[in-house]
Amino acid sequence: MAAGVLRCTGDVTVATDGAPLCSGVWTLVPVPEPFTVEQLDPGMLAAAFTAGFVIVGTAWFVGRCARALLSLLN
């Protein structure tokens, strides 16, 4: 079942009984399905987490080496 939203090509007014009235034509516009976790690719998730850990780990390792070098010089 495809989801959609009604769109009016003209002005929308409200009748006395509460019904919406369109001065133009009502059209059904399809909308994408909402996000679900099942849409995520496990391989891409693993690659993203690995890249993040490599970047943070490299910065941490360089910082530890710089700290050791500076304390050695001190």
C-alpha positions as CSV (number, residue, x, y, z in Angstrom):
1,M,0.0,0.0,0.0
2,A,1.6,3.3,-1.1
3,A,1.3,6.2,1.2
4,G,0.2,9.6,-0.1
5,V,-0.9,13.0,0.9
6,L,-3.7,15.0,-0.6
7,R,-2.7,18.4,-2.1
8,C,-5.0,21.1,-3.4
9,T,-3.9,23.0,-6.5
10,G,-6.0,26.0,-5.5
11,D,-7.1,27.6,-2.2
12,V,-8.4,25.5,0.6
13,T,-11.5,26.7,2.5
14,V,-13.6,25.1,5.2
15,A,-17.3,24.5,4.8
16,T,-19.8,25.1,7.6
17,D,-19.9,21.4,8.4
18,G,-16.0,21.3,8.7
19,A,-15.2,19.7,5.4
20,P,-12.3,21.0,3.5
21,L,-13.1,22.5,0.0
22,C,-10.6,23.0,-2.8
23,S,-11.0,25.7,-5.4
24,G,-8.8,23.7,-7.7
25,V,-8.2,19.9,-8.0
26,W,-7.3,17.5,-5.2
27,T,-4.2,15.4,-6.2
28,L,-2.6,12.5,-4.4
29,V,1.1,13.1,-3.9
30,P,3.2,10.0,-3.0
31,V,5.4,10.2,0.1
32,P,8.3,7.9,1.0
33,E,7.9,5.3,3.6
34,P,9.1,6.3,7.1
35,F,12.6,5.3,8.3
36,T,13.0,1.9,9.9
37,V,16.1,0.3,11.3
38,E,15.7,-2.6,8.8
39,Q,16.7,-0.2,6.0
40,L,20.3,0.1,7.3
41,D,22.9,-2.0,5.7
42,P,25.0,-3.9,8.3
43,G,28.1,-3.7,6.1
44,M,27.9,0.1,5.7
45,L,27.3,0.4,9.5
46,A,30.4,-1.6,10.3
47,A,32.4,0.5,7.8
48,A,31.2,3.7,9.4
49,F,31.9,2.6,13.0
50,T,35.3,1.3,11.9
51,A,36.2,4.6,10.2
52,G,35.1,6.5,13.3
53,F,37.1,4.4,15.7
54,V,40.2,4.6,13.4
55,I,40.0,8.4,13.3
56,V,39.5,8.7,17.1
57,G,42.1,6.0,17.9
58,T,44.7,7.7,15.7
59,A,44.2,11.1,17.3
60,W,44.3,9.4,20.8
61,F,47.5,7.5,19.9
62,V,49.2,10.6,18.5
63,G,48.3,12.5,21.6
64,R,49.7,9.8,23.9
65,C,52.9,9.7,21.9
66,A,53.2,13.5,22.0
67,R,52.6,13.4,25.8
68,A,55.3,10.8,26.3
69,L,57.7,12.7,24.1
70,L,57.1,16.0,26.0
71,S,57.4,14.3,29.4
72,L,60.7,12.7,28.2
73,L,62.0,16.1,27.2
74,N,60.9,17.8,30.4
